[in-house]
Amino acid sequence: MTDGAQTWVIGRDTATEQSNPEPLSDILVRLARTRDRKVTIRDIAIALQDRSFGAFLLVFCLPNLVPLPPGATFILGLPLIFIAWQMAASPGGRVYFPAMVSNYGVQPETFDAIVARLVPWMRWAEKLVIPRYWIFGSRMVERVIGVFALILAIVVFLPIPLGNWPPAFALAVLGFAHSQRDGFGVIVGCLIGALSLAVVAFVIYTAVAIVSLAF
Protein backbone atom coordinates (compact mmCIF):
# COMPACT_ATOMS: atom_id res chain seq x y z
CA MET A 1 0.00 0.00 0.00
CA THR A 2 1.37 3.33 -1.02
CA ASP A 3 -0.07 6.36 0.68
CA GLY A 4 0.83 9.71 2.19
CA ALA A 5 1.89 8.15 5.47
CA GLN A 6 4.45 5.93 3.77
CA THR A 7 5.71 8.82 1.64
CA TRP A 8 6.45 10.93 4.71
CA VAL A 9 8.45 8.14 6.31
CA ILE A 10 10.38 7.11 3.21
CA GLY A 11 11.15 10.71 2.42
CA ARG A 12 12.88 11.39 5.71
CA ASP A 13 16.55 10.59 6.18
CA THR A 14 17.09 7.92 8.84
CA ALA A 15 19.89 9.76 10.61
CA THR A 16 17.83 12.94 10.69
CA GLU A 17 14.84 11.04 12.03
CA GLN A 18 16.95 9.66 14.89
CA SER A 19 18.66 12.93 15.84
CA ASN A 20 15.81 15.36 15.16
CA PRO A 21 12.53 13.43 14.89
CA GLU A 22 9.42 15.14 13.63
CA PRO A 23 7.06 15.93 16.54
CA LEU A 24 4.18 13.50 16.88
CA SER A 25 1.73 16.40 16.79
CA ASP A 26 3.04 17.47 13.36
CA ILE A 27 2.73 13.93 12.01
CA LEU A 28 -0.88 13.69 13.16
CA VAL A 29 -1.71 17.11 11.70
CA ARG A 30 -0.25 16.14 8.32
CA LEU A 31 -2.05 12.82 8.40
CA ALA A 32 -5.32 14.60 9.12
CA ARG A 33 -4.82 17.08 6.26
CA THR A 34 -3.85 14.61 3.55
CA ARG A 35 -6.44 11.86 3.92
CA ASP A 36 -9.45 11.54 1.63
CA ARG A 37 -10.75 8.33 3.19
CA LYS A 38 -11.01 6.74 6.61
CA VAL A 39 -7.93 7.10 8.81
CA THR A 40 -7.16 3.66 10.23
CA ILE A 41 -4.98 2.37 13.03
CA ARG A 42 -2.70 0.98 10.30
CA ASP A 43 -2.31 4.45 8.75
CA ILE A 44 -1.21 5.89 12.09
CA ALA A 45 1.24 3.03 12.72
CA ILE A 46 2.74 3.45 9.24
CA ALA A 47 3.14 7.19 9.75
CA LEU A 48 4.90 6.70 13.10
CA GLN A 49 6.99 3.64 12.06
CA ASP A 50 9.29 2.50 14.90
CA ARG A 51 8.06 5.35 17.09
CA SER A 52 4.66 3.65 17.07
CA PHE A 53 5.78 1.32 19.87
CA GLY A 54 6.06 4.16 22.36
CA ALA A 55 3.10 6.10 20.99
CA PHE A 56 0.69 3.17 21.28
CA LEU A 57 2.04 2.26 24.73
CA LEU A 58 1.08 5.78 25.79
CA VAL A 59 -2.37 5.53 24.19
CA PHE A 60 -3.25 2.26 25.90
CA CYS A 61 -1.74 3.34 29.23
CA LEU A 62 -4.00 6.37 29.60
CA PRO A 63 -7.20 4.43 30.43
CA ASN A 64 -5.30 2.61 33.17
CA LEU A 65 -4.49 5.93 34.87
CA VAL A 66 -8.10 6.63 35.82
CA PRO A 67 -10.21 4.82 38.44
CA LEU A 68 -11.63 1.65 36.92
CA PRO A 69 -13.99 -1.08 38.10
CA PRO A 70 -12.42 -4.35 39.30
CA GLY A 71 -11.31 -6.56 36.45
CA ALA A 72 -11.00 -3.76 33.88
CA THR A 73 -7.23 -4.18 33.71
CA PHE A 74 -7.72 -7.69 32.31
CA ILE A 75 -9.03 -6.00 29.16
CA LEU A 76 -7.01 -2.77 29.13
CA GLY A 77 -3.75 -4.52 30.04
CA LEU A 78 -3.80 -6.94 27.12
CA PRO A 79 -2.95 -4.34 24.41
CA LEU A 80 0.01 -3.20 26.53
CA ILE A 81 1.34 -6.76 26.73
CA PHE A 82 0.84 -7.19 22.97
CA ILE A 83 2.72 -3.98 22.10
CA ALA A 84 5.55 -4.49 24.62
CA TRP A 85 6.01 -8.06 23.42
CA GLN A 86 6.41 -6.83 19.83
CA MET A 87 8.87 -4.18 20.98
CA ALA A 88 10.96 -6.90 22.64
CA ALA A 89 10.61 -9.71 20.10
CA SER A 90 10.04 -8.21 16.66
CA PRO A 91 12.91 -7.34 14.29
CA GLY A 92 11.89 -3.68 14.33
CA GLY A 93 9.76 -1.51 12.10
CA ARG A 94 6.37 -0.66 13.54
CA VAL A 95 3.60 -2.11 15.65
CA TYR A 96 1.37 -4.62 13.87
CA PHE A 97 -2.18 -5.25 15.03
CA PRO A 98 -4.64 -7.94 13.96
CA ALA A 99 -6.55 -6.99 10.82
CA MET A 100 -9.74 -6.33 12.77
CA VAL A 101 -7.90 -3.69 14.81
CA SER A 102 -5.67 -2.35 12.01
CA ASN A 103 -8.62 -1.75 9.71
CA TYR A 104 -10.59 0.18 12.29
CA GLY A 105 -10.80 3.80 11.28
CA VAL A 106 -12.75 7.03 11.40
CA GLN A 107 -13.79 9.48 8.73
CA PRO A 108 -11.26 12.24 7.90
CA GLU A 109 -13.52 14.90 9.41
CA THR A 110 -13.74 13.00 12.69
CA PHE A 111 -10.01 12.37 12.79
CA ASP A 112 -9.34 16.04 12.06
CA ALA A 113 -11.60 17.04 14.97
CA ILE A 114 -9.82 14.59 17.31
CA VAL A 115 -6.40 15.88 16.26
CA ALA A 116 -7.53 19.48 16.73
CA ARG A 117 -8.38 18.69 20.36
CA LEU A 118 -5.23 16.67 21.05
CA VAL A 119 -2.58 18.82 19.37
CA PRO A 120 -2.55 21.75 21.86
CA TRP A 121 -1.97 19.32 24.74
CA MET A 122 0.61 17.35 22.77
CA ARG A 123 2.58 20.47 21.81
CA TRP A 124 2.65 21.54 25.45
CA ALA A 125 3.99 18.10 26.43
CA GLU A 126 6.49 18.17 23.55
CA LYS A 127 8.10 21.23 25.11
CA LEU A 128 8.97 19.11 28.15
CA VAL A 129 9.74 15.79 26.45
CA ILE A 130 12.20 16.71 23.71
CA PRO A 131 14.76 14.81 21.59
CA ARG A 132 17.93 14.55 23.71
CA TYR A 133 20.57 12.07 24.87
CA TRP A 134 19.21 9.40 22.55
CA ILE A 135 21.45 6.39 23.27
CA PHE A 136 18.80 3.77 22.65
CA GLY A 137 18.95 3.63 18.87
CA SER A 138 20.27 0.07 18.49
CA ARG A 139 17.76 -2.74 18.12
CA MET A 140 19.36 -4.69 20.98
CA VAL A 141 18.88 -1.81 23.43
CA GLU A 142 15.29 -1.37 22.26
CA ARG A 143 14.69 -5.07 22.90
CA VAL A 144 15.90 -4.61 26.48
CA ILE A 145 13.52 -1.68 26.91
CA GLY A 146 10.79 -3.83 25.39
CA VAL A 147 11.42 -6.63 27.91
CA PHE A 148 11.21 -4.14 30.78
CA ALA A 149 8.03 -2.66 29.30
CA LEU A 150 6.61 -6.18 28.99
CA ILE A 151 7.24 -6.83 32.70
CA LEU A 152 5.45 -3.59 33.58
CA ALA A 153 2.58 -4.43 31.22
CA ILE A 154 2.13 -7.84 32.86
CA VAL A 155 1.97 -6.17 36.28
CA VAL A 156 -0.67 -3.74 34.95
CA PHE A 157 -2.65 -6.74 33.71
CA LEU A 158 -2.57 -8.62 37.02
CA PRO A 159 -5.33 -7.98 39.62
CA ILE A 160 -3.01 -6.55 42.28
CA PRO A 161 -4.65 -4.06 44.67
CA LEU A 162 -3.01 -0.63 44.25
CA GLY A 163 -0.52 -2.27 41.90
CA ASN A 164 -1.76 -1.18 38.49
CA TRP A 165 -1.49 2.60 38.50
CA PRO A 166 2.28 3.00 39.20
CA PRO A 167 3.48 0.68 36.39
CA ALA A 168 0.88 2.16 34.02
CA PHE A 169 2.21 5.65 34.77
CA ALA A 170 5.79 4.42 34.24
CA LEU A 171 4.80 2.91 30.88
CA ALA A 172 3.11 6.16 29.85
CA VAL A 173 6.27 8.15 30.61
CA LEU A 174 8.46 5.53 28.95
CA GLY A 175 6.23 5.32 25.88
CA PHE A 176 5.97 9.04 25.27
CA ALA A 177 9.69 9.57 25.87
CA HIS A 178 10.52 6.73 23.48
CA SER A 179 8.26 8.16 20.77
CA GLN A 180 9.92 11.57 21.21
CA ARG A 181 13.46 10.13 21.21
CA ASP A 182 14.04 11.58 24.69
CA GLY A 183 16.76 9.46 26.28
CA PHE A 184 16.48 11.31 29.58
CA GLY A 185 12.73 10.66 29.65
CA VAL A 186 13.26 6.96 28.93
CA ILE A 187 15.65 6.72 31.87
CA VAL A 188 13.14 8.52 34.10
CA GLY A 189 10.40 6.14 32.93
CA CYS A 190 12.60 3.14 33.70
CA LEU A 191 13.40 4.48 37.16
CA ILE A 192 9.70 5.06 37.87
CA GLY A 193 9.03 1.57 36.56
CA ALA A 194 11.67 0.01 38.83
CA LEU A 195 10.22 1.88 41.80
CA SER A 196 6.70 0.75 40.89
CA LEU A 197 7.86 -2.87 40.71
CA ALA A 198 9.39 -2.49 44.17
CA VAL A 199 6.08 -1.10 45.48
CA VAL A 200 4.13 -3.97 43.92
CA ALA A 201 6.58 -6.50 45.38
CA PHE A 202 6.11 -4.91 48.81
CA VAL A 203 2.31 -5.05 48.46
CA ILE A 204 2.44 -8.73 47.50
CA TYR A 205 4.89 -9.53 50.30
CA THR A 206 2.72 -7.73 52.86
CA ALA A 207 -0.43 -9.49 51.65
CA VAL A 208 1.24 -12.90 51.85
CA ALA A 209 2.59 -12.13 55.33
CA ILE A 210 -0.88 -11.08 56.56
CA VAL A 211 -2.46 -14.23 55.14
CA SER A 212 0.27 -16.37 56.71
CA LEU A 213 -0.31 -14.80 60.12
CA ALA A 214 -4.06 -15.30 59.80
CA PHE A 215 -3.58 -19.03 59.32
N, C-alpha and C positions, 0 to 999 in steps of 0.2 A: 504493500500500500504506500503510495506516494502522496503526501499531503503537506500542508504548510508546516505542521509540527516537525516532520522529518527534515524539511528544508532548513528550518532554523538551526537544528542540531548539526546537520551535516555541514552547514555553512560556517560554523564556528570552529576556529582552530582549537585543537585539544589542549595545547599548553596555555592558551589564553583562557579557556574555560576553567582550567584548574586554578590559575593564579588570580583571575579576575572574573568570576562567574557572573552571569547575568542574574539580577535579582529575580526571585520567584514571582514577585508581583508584576514585573515587566513581562515575564513569560506568559502569565495568565492573561494580562491585558492584550497582548498580541494574539493569543489564541482566541480570545473573545472577539476580536475585531476582524479576524480573517476566516471565520467559519461561516459556511452557508448551509450547514446541515447540523444535525444533533452533535453536541460535544460529548464524547464518551470517556469513560475511565481510561480506555486504551489511548485515546488522543492525548490525555493529560500525561500519562506515563511516558509516551513517546516524546513529548515535548520536554519532559524533565530528564529523561534518560537515567544515568546512574544516580542522579540526585533524587530520583523518585523513591528510593528506599527511605531516606530520611523524611521526605515530604509526606509520604503515606503513613509512616510511623506516627508523625505528628497528628495527622488527620484522625487516625483511629485511637490515639491516646486521649484526645479531647473529651469524648464522652465518658471516659473513665475518671475524669477529674471532677465530675459533679456527683452529688448524692444519687445513688441508684438503689433500686430494690434488690433484695437478696437473690443471688443467682444470675444477675444481669452480666456479671463479668465472664460467665461461661460463654456468652454470645459475643460480647464486645472484645474479649481477650483473644479469641481465635484468629481474627485478622492480623493482630500484632504478632502472634506466633508464626503465622504464614509468611508475613513480610520479613521478619527477623531471620527465619530459617532460610529464605532465599538470599538474604544479604550474606549469610554465613556460608551457604553451600553452593550458590550458583556461580558460574564463571564470570559474572559481571553483567554489564548492560543495564537493564531496567527491571522493574518489578513486573511480573506476569501474573495476571489473575485468570481464573476460569472464564470461559467465554461468556457465561451468563452474567458475570460481574463486569468483564471488560466491555461488553456491548451495551451496558447500561449508559444512557445519556440523557441529556436535556436539550431543549431547543436553544438555538443561539441567543434568543432574547432573554431566556431564563438564565442562561449561563452568564450573560453580560450583566444582568442585574445582581447575580450572586457576587461576581467579581467586583462590581462597583461598591458593594458593601464591605467586602473583605480587604480590598487594596489599601484603604487608609490605615487600617490596623496593621496590615503586613508591613507597610512602609515605615510605620513607627517602630515595629519590632526589628526591621532590617537596619535601623540606625544603631541598634544595640548589638545585634548578632551580625557581624560583618566578616568578610573574607580576611583571615589572618592566621599566621602560624600553621598553615596546612601541611602537616607531616604525615597525613593518613592516606596519601594518594595511591600507594601500592595495593594490589588486590589482596595480598596476604594480611596486611594490617586491617583492611576493611573486613576481612573474614573474622579476625579476632573481635573487632567491634560488633560484628553480626552475632557471634557466639554470646557475647556479653548481653547484647540486646535480646537475644533469644531467652537467656536465663531470666531477665527482667520480665519479658512477656509471659513466660510460664508462671511466674509469681503473680502477675496481674490476673492471670486466668484462674488461679487456685482460689478456693473460698476461704481465705484467711482473714479473720476479723482485723480491721484496721491495717491490713497488709497490702491492699491494692493501690491506694492513692499514691504513696511515696514512689514505688517503681514506675507507675504510670507517668508521674511528673518527671522523673528522671528520663524516661524514654521520650517524652515530649521535648525536653531540653536537648537531649542527644540527637533526636531526629531533625529538629529545626537547625541546630548547629551544623549537622552533617550536610543538610541540603544547602546551607549557606557557605560551606567550606570554611567554617570557623573552627580552627583547631583548638583554640582556647575554650570555646563553648563545648566542644566534644569532651574535653578533659573535665570540665565542670560537670557535664551530664554524667560522665563515668563515676566521678566522685560522689555525686548525689545518689547514683545507682548503687554504689558500694555501701554507702551509708544506709540506704533503704533496705538492702539485703541484710545488713546487720540488725536493723530494727525488726524485720520480719523474723529473723532467726531468734531474736530475744523473745518476741511474742510467742513463737512456737515453743521455745524452751520453757517459758513461764507457764504456758497452758499445760504442757506435759507434766511439769512439776506439781501444779495444782491438782491435776487428775491423779497423779501418783500418790499424793498426800491424802486425797479423799478415799482412796482404796487401800 
